[in-house]
Amino acid sequence: MKEIYYWLNSVEGLGPLKIKKLIEKAGDSKYLWNASYHDLCGDLNLNPKVARTLINNRDKSRIVSEIEDIENKLIHVIGLEDCGYPAALREIHGPPPVLYAMGNIGLLGLEFDKTIGVVGTRKPTPYGRKMTESIVGDISDAGVTIVSGMAKGIDAIAHKTSLAKGGNTIAVLGCGCDIIYPKSNSFIYEEIKKNEGLIISEFKPGTKPLKHHFPRRNRIISGLSTGVLVVEAGEKSGSLITARYANEQGRIVMCLPGNVTNPLSKGSFKLLKEGATPISCAKDILIELNAQPIRSEVSNDLVATTLEKSLAMIEPATADQISSLLNTDVYDIMLQLTLLEVKGRVKRLAGGLYICG
């Protein structure tokens, strides 16, 4: 069956959505393999140029040979109707007709409620870096698979943290899965292969990382995930594209709140206003997944209430002043203040001062 999807996917003018609609109209992918030019143009209303290209490319021996060459390089070729194709991804709008995968393809068959996409800025702040390491580390301990795009910044931190915890991680590339991009992440690429992780792409091996590939790649990250966590996204961040796909696909959209005056928080704050679930720790994500919370962490409401009571004693106060009073890391205080600000329970004044709302 993968031969048919490999054939369809190789024709210019037939994208993933068109292929899905074409097969739905035909009723059976095998029908397309045997269809005449008249069938393709008439019954299926296909563009004559595309129909002619399909017929000219319908060479089974060549297709089988090409697939064998790819698989001899230890790259799996998985067609849309193959049993190894992830069921959750098959149901999205315009699923990839073919997946090329290197590594542990068993990860594609994991329980759907145990996968989280993690995306964000390529230039994270120390706060974004620290919170990503903390959250990803803890949910990896709880057995959650991390899906990301192996880009610089938050993606790379998510993959590295999962690997360091001995967790499962899947990298979705915007180029052939045999190409390391960016080169600076070559260590992550090799560690994923070495540690039973998975590297996948919808693009044939050898395909270069072109700019328009990455928005397409993002729908796979969300499609493979129960939910997507966005960390520090600017107004025009590609992470917002992933969040949009996640929303369209019925996935959980989660967001780490940040300092509202930071440009890297503008996209995140927009998602929160649109209804994204605010996340402050791994426990929040595990609750969303209906998983067993790890450790005996104090609930967010209790932490927030303690902060509010402390703020009421010394308001107006800066995050640093509250941090000193509670003997708590200032980054954690900033996170809680932002969550409370979103909920309208505290107000931020000029000069970084906060008062109770």
N, C-alpha and C positions, 0 to 999 in steps of 0.2 A: 504493500500500500504506500510506503514512503516514496517509492519510485514515481508514483503519480503526482504526489505533492511536490517532489523535487522538480519534476518536469514543469508543473504549473508555475512554481515559484521562480523558474528561470526565465520566464517570458516577460519582457519589458511591456508595461501597460497593464499588467495584472498584479495589483497589490493585494495584501492580505484580506481586506474587506471584499474586494471584487471576487477573489477566489472563493471566499466563504459563500457569497451570494450566488455565484455561478454553480457551485456544487448543490446548494439548496434548490436552485431552479432545475438542475439536471436530475436531482433525486438520488444520484449515486455517482461517486467520483469515478468509478470504473466506466460509466457511460461516456464520460468525457474522453477517456483514452481511446474508445472505439468510434467516437462521433465523427461524422463526415464534415466537410467544410460547410455544406448546406445545413446540417444539423446545428452547427455552432453559430452560424449567422442567422439562420431562420428561427428554429425553435428556442435557441438560447439568446438570440438577439445580441450576439457578440460582435464587436468591431471587426470588420473584414480583415484589416491588417493584423490585428491580434490573433484572429482565427487562423490566418495563413501561417503566422509565425509558430503557433501551437502545433499545427500539423507538420510543419517543416522540422520542428525540434522533437518530434515523436519517434525517437530512436531508442528502443528499450535497451539494446546491447550497450550503447554509448552511455546511457543514464546509469545502468547497473555498474559499468566500469568506473564511472566518475565517483559513484557512491563508495565503491570498494576502495578506490584510491584514498578517499577521505578517511574511511574507517581504518585503513592500514596505518594512518597517522595517529591512531588511538582517539579519534574524534567520532563520537556517536552521531548518527543521523536519525532523527526521530520525526516521523510524519504525524500530521494532525490526528489521524485515525489510529495510530499505533497505540498499543496498550501501555507503552512507557511514557506517553504524552500526558502531562499533568492535567487532570480533569478540570481543576479550577481555571486554568489558563484557556482551556478549550472553549469555555463558556463566555469569554469576554467578547466585546465588539471588535472584530477584525483580529482574531488570534493568529499568531505566526503559523504559516502553513508547514514550516519545517523548523526544527530546533537543532542546532549543532552544539554538542556538549562534550566537554573534557572533564574527566574526573568521576566522582561518585554519583552516577545517574540515579541511584537509589533515593537521593534527596528529593527528586521530583515526585516521588510517591509517598512522601511524608504526610502525616495528618495536616489538613489545611489549617486547623486552628493552632498550629505550632510554628507559624512563620510570620515574621514581621519585616517589612521593608523599612530601611533607615536611609534617609536622604537629607541633604543640607548643603550649606555653603562650602565652597572650595577654600575659603579663607576664614576658618572659625576663630572666634575669640577664645581666650583661656577658659572662660565659662562654658562655651559650647563644647570645647574639647573634653573638659572634665566631666560634664554631665553626660556626654555620649559614652565615654568610657565607663562611667558608673552604671548607667541604665543598661547598656548593651552587655556589660559584664554580668550583671545580675540576671537578666532574662536569658542569657546564654547558660548560666548555671542552672536555670529552671528548665532547660531543654528546648528553648525556642531557637529556631533556625533564623539566621540573619540574612536578608536579601538586600543587596545594594549594587551600585553601578561601578565600583572600583575607580571612581574619580578621585581627584585630590581632595583633601579636607575631610569632611564628615564621613563620606563613603569609606575612605581609606581607614579612618579611625574605627569605624564600625567593624570592618573586616578584620583588622588587626586585633581588636579587643576580643572578638569572637574566637579567633584562632588561639589567642593567648589563654583563653578559658577552656580550650579543648572542645569548643562548640562547633555546630554545623554552620557553614556559610556558603551562600551562592552569589557569585558575581555575574551580573548581566552586562554584556559589553555592547558598545555601539560600533563594533568592527568585528572582523572574523575572530573566533575564539582562539585562534593560533597567533594573534597579534597582541602584544603587550602595549596597552595605552591607558594612561600616560607611561612613558618609560620609567619615570621615577617610582612607579608602583610595581616594578619587576619583582621585588622581594615578596610582596603580597601575592602576586600571581603565582610564583613558584611555591609559596607556602600553602596556598589553597590547594594546589595539585598534590603536594606532598602529604597534606593532612586530611585527605579524604573529603575535601570540599568539592565544589562544582563551579565550572566556568561555562556559561552558555551564551549563545547569540542566535539571532534569526538570520544573520548574514553569513554567507558562504565563507569558509576559510580563505584567507588572503584578502578579504575586503578591508579597505582602508577606513580609518575613523573619520568619516565625513560629518560635517556639522549637522546636516538634517537627519542623521541616523539616531542622534541622542534623544530627541523627543519621542521617537518610535520606541526606543529601548525602554523608556520610562513606563510605558503601559505594561511591559512584561514584569518589571519590578513590582508594580502594584497588583498585577494579575496573579502573581505567584504568592501573594501575601494576604493574610487575613486582615491586616491593617498596615498603614504606613505612618511612621513617625518622622515628622519634619523638624529639623534642628537648624535654627538660624538661617532663615530664608529672606533674602531681600525682595524688593518689589518686583523685580524681573527675573527672579531665580528660576532655574529649570526645575527646582523642587516643587514649585507650584503646579507645574505641568503634571508631575507624578501625583500630587494631591488631587488634582482635577480628575485624572484617570481613576484614581482610587474611589473617588466619590461616585463617578459614573458607573463603576463596576460593583458598587455596593459594598466596598471595603470600609473599614474604620479609618477615619482620618484623625490623626493625633498630632499634637504640636507641643513642643517645649517652649514655654513663654520665655521671653528675654526682656532686656531693658528697652522700654518703648522709645527711648531717644536714640537707640542704636539703629543705623540704617539696615543692619542685618536682621532686625526684628520686624521690619515693616511688613514683609510678606507673611511672616508667622502670625503677627497680630491680626492681619486681614483674615487669615484662616480661622483664628479663634473667634472673630466677630461673625464669621459665616457658619459657626457651629462646630468647628473642630474640637475634639476632646483635649483639654489641657493635661499635660503629663509632667509630673515632677519627680517621679521615681519609677523603678521597675514594677513595683506593686501596682501602680495605676494601670500599666499595660497588661499585667497578668489578670487583673480584675476584668479588663475589657475582653480578654481571651477566655474568661471563665476558668482560669487555671488556679492552682493552689498558690496563694501568695507565699513568697520566700521570706525567711527570717521573721522576726517578731518586731517589725518596724512600727513606730508610732504612727497612727493614722494621720493623714494630711489635715483633716479637720482639727484634730487636737493640736498639731503643730501651728496651724494658722491661728487658732484661738489664743494660744500662748503668745504668739507674736503680737496679735492685736492688743492683748492686755498689757504687754510690755510697752508697745507704742503709745498707748493711752497714758502711761505714766510719765513719758518724757517728750511727747509730741510738742512741736514738730521735731522730727529726728531724721538723720540720714541712715542709710543701710549700715554704714560702718558703726554708728552709735548703737543701733539695735544689736548688731553682731557682737559688740563688746559686752553689752548688757546680758545677752543670752549665752555668751561664750560659744557662739556658733559661727561656722564658716560664712563669710560675707556673701559668697556665691549662692549658698542655700537661702540666705535671707533675701537676696535680690529676687530669686526665683519665687519665693513665697509672696513677696510684696507685689510682684507682677501678677500672680494668680489672683491675689486679693483685689488688685486694681481692676482687673478684668471683671471680677464679680461685683465691683462697686463698693467693696468693704473698706478700702483705703483710697486716699487721694494723694497724687504726687504734685508737689508745689515746685516753684522755681528753686534752683540751687540744689536739687536732689533731695529735698526735704519731703517727708511723708507725714500725713495726719490720718486719723481714723475717718472713715467715710460717714 
